[in-house]
Amino acid sequence: MEIGVNDMQETVALPDPAVKRLPHPTDLPDARELYRRGWWFGRVMRSVVVSMKVLRWR
């Protein structure tokens, strides 16, 4: 039994940057700490993955 995938189209109306600038996560006090923590976690994990690939390659 195969389940077909329904195509979905989403239309988003973003505000004009000249009228209202989209904020960066560090501009929002509630999101700032979570964004920084995620950014650092991504940096650390990227180096771990690269190190594992180098060790496996040898």
N, C-alpha and C positions, 0 to 999 in steps of 0.2 A: 504494500500500500504506500503510494507516494503522496506526499503532501506538497502541493504547489506553493510557490512563493508569490505572495501578492505584491505587486509593484505599488509603491507609495510615493507620492510626490508631495513635498512640503514647501510651502511658500512662506518666506519670512520677510517682513518689512522692517528693515533696520533704519534707524533715524539718520538723517543727513549729518555727517561729521561736523559740518559747519554750525549746525543748530545745536546738536547734543552729542558730545564726545562719548564714545563707549569707554567705560572705566576699566582699568587694569585691576586684577585682583589685589595688588598691593595698595591701590587707592581706597579700598574698602576696609575699614578697621576690623570688621568681623571675619573677613576672609584672609587678611594679611598673614597671620600666623600659620594657618593651615596651608596656604600657598607656599610660604617659605619652607615649611617642614617637608612638603611634598617635593619641592625643587631640590632640596638637599638630599632627600632620600633617593631621588632619581639620579643625582650625580654619583652618590656612593654606589648604588646598585649597578650603574653603568660600568664603573671601574671594576666591580666584582665580576661582572659578566665577561668583560674583556680579559681579565686575568684568568678566568676559567677557560676561555677559548685558547689563550696562549699556552696554558699548561696542557691542555688536551692536544694541541697542535704538535707539541714537542714529542 
